[in-house]
Amino acid sequence: MVPIRQHLANLRRKGGLAKDPEWAAKPARQLTEIDPDWNCPWPRNWQRRYRI
């Protein structure tokens, strides 16, 4: 089992969902249904500092 935060961070990485775009579309669509901002466009530094 992988902690959810680590799992989402891995998915956000470039190519983190998969190298096959068709396969990657399904989990990306499911994550977007849960939270449209799961893969937010702003940089990671902003995300890290936002909580502060």
C-alpha positions as CSV (number, residue, x, y, z in Angstrom):
1,M,0.0,0.0,0.0
2,V,1.2,3.5,-0.9
3,P,0.1,6.5,1.1
4,I,-2.5,8.5,-0.9
5,R,-0.3,11.7,-1.0
6,Q,2.6,9.8,-2.5
7,H,0.3,8.1,-5.0
8,L,-1.1,11.4,-6.2
9,A,2.3,13.0,-6.4
10,N,3.4,10.1,-8.6
11,L,0.4,10.5,-10.8
12,R,1.1,14.2,-11.2
13,R,4.6,13.6,-12.5
14,K,5.0,14.0,-16.2
15,G,4.1,10.6,-17.7
16,G,3.1,9.4,-14.2
17,L,-0.2,7.9,-15.2
18,A,1.3,5.7,-18.0
19,K,3.1,5.8,-21.2
20,D,0.0,4.6,-23.0
21,P,-2.2,7.7,-23.5
22,E,-5.4,5.6,-23.9
23,W,-4.8,3.7,-20.6
24,A,-3.9,7.0,-18.9
25,A,-7.1,8.7,-19.9
26,K,-9.3,6.6,-17.7
27,P,-7.7,7.3,-14.3
28,A,-7.2,10.9,-15.3
29,R,-10.9,11.2,-16.1
30,Q,-11.8,9.5,-12.8
31,L,-9.6,11.8,-10.8
32,T,-11.0,14.8,-12.6
33,E,-14.6,13.7,-11.7
34,I,-13.5,13.5,-8.0
35,D,-11.6,16.8,-8.0
36,P,-11.1,19.0,-11.1
37,D,-7.9,20.5,-9.5
38,W,-6.2,17.2,-8.8
39,N,-3.5,18.0,-11.4
40,C,-3.4,21.8,-10.8
41,P,-1.6,23.9,-13.4
42,W,0.3,26.1,-10.9
43,P,3.9,25.2,-9.9
44,R,4.8,22.8,-7.0
45,N,6.6,25.6,-5.1
46,W,3.3,27.6,-5.0
47,Q,1.5,24.5,-3.7
48,R,4.0,23.9,-1.0
49,R,4.0,27.5,0.1
50,Y,0.2,27.9,-0.1
51,R,-0.4,26.0,3.2
52,I,2.0,28.5,4.9
